[in-house]
Amino acid sequence: IDDMKSRSNLEEKFRIINLGIHRQASLYPWTHYIPGVLLETGWDARRRFYEFLKDEAITALYTTASYLKRLYYWFEHDGFFHQFGVISYQAQGLSLLERDDLAHFFGCPLFSVYGTQECSLLGIECRFHQGGFHTNPEFGILEILGKNDAVLDSDIGNITYTYFENEISPFIRYQIGDSGKIVKNGKCKCGKSSDLLFFEGKAAEIIFLPNGNAIICKAVSMLVDEFLVGRAYQFQLAHMTRQNLFLIRIIPRGSLSENLLAQLTTSVSRMLQNSLKVKLESVNKIPI
């Protein structure tokens, strides 16, 4: 009964919807779970969704970075706006420019959590350290491993987690598939004293060039973001190895000048050491 009362009080204080995170659809006291694909199924479905936001007086949104950017797109496309009090996103990271653009549009605080489906919550974003997540040592042991599984103190390596909460099947030095670094932290202004984890991208997100060199995909993504922030809703990078092609799909907010596109193509080509053909493609929807 106490749990039910606590759930009811939380629901009354925060009218929260879960947009698109299906595996957590029944874990928390959401006001409602909304499949993310609903946004793409036509105007009638979105109209009913917009009416739901208003009728239910939704105050908080929990979603992924990708669905948040699609919501941004559809709000502008449909001429609709709903004022959330706070937005929490997960699953993918946002660059500083993307985050600032979204926070300005939605007019509310954005914060992120970092975790995995297998090991639950690994870190909570610190509002005083952009891109940093306070670790949760009470749940498990977070390490950064380099070559030959050497533990790294402050360098970038593979994010590895030992998780004891699952007593039936504990995870010992589970490699998540992400890369990052840990920065030792004293007493933080936010009140936490745990270390800070900085997520640097997927460990597998390396672009191998025909000339034998390699480049981190995040570097290319940050470069493209500098050109397109405020000018595009989303973009996607696709390395097509057989065609020796690097494709950039863009959902533009308006018309993009030929000069801007030419500069973007030249800059990306230079970063890729002119070893791949760079092609830009304007689309209405990013393919999965």
Disulfide bonds with the S-S distance in Angstrom:
none
